[in-house]
Amino acid sequence: MTTIVERKLTAYDFMRCLFATLAKNKRSIINKTALVKEIYGFREHLQQTSDTCISLFDDIEFRTGIDNSIVSYDINNGISNLQTFGVVGKLNPTYEKLFIYLTEQEADDILSNYAPEVKTAIATLANQFVTGD
């Protein structure tokens, strides 16, 4: 197993680690619209409070609309790739809920590929979904 430490964390890696962390926390349904907004808010919070883990977002671009909506094609692409591999899915293409299809063992296997500081930062973000909405 290789640990992701020195190479740049891609948007796909970020989403894969997030979904594995959510699965470990027994969270299996996520609102896709809220997901992008929460990730954006987390990035903004980190930029204001800490200079550590900012590299988590090197491969993720966000765009804000005139109606204050927040989108990220990088996150959407990462989700699409994870859907291809069966990690997440939707019951209906127009349904905004994502279902995480990872067992605890699969989540452990995924998380074993990430450095402790990445897992800690992602766990902080994931906690917003575990305790929220």
Secondary structure, 3 states (H helix, E strand, C coil): CCCECCCCCCHHHHHHHHHHHHHHCCCCEEEHHHHHHHHHHHHHHHHHHCCCCHHHHCCCCCEECCCCCEECHHHHHHHHHHHHCCCEECCCCCCCEEEECCCHHHHHHHHCCECHHHHHHHHHHHHHHHHCC
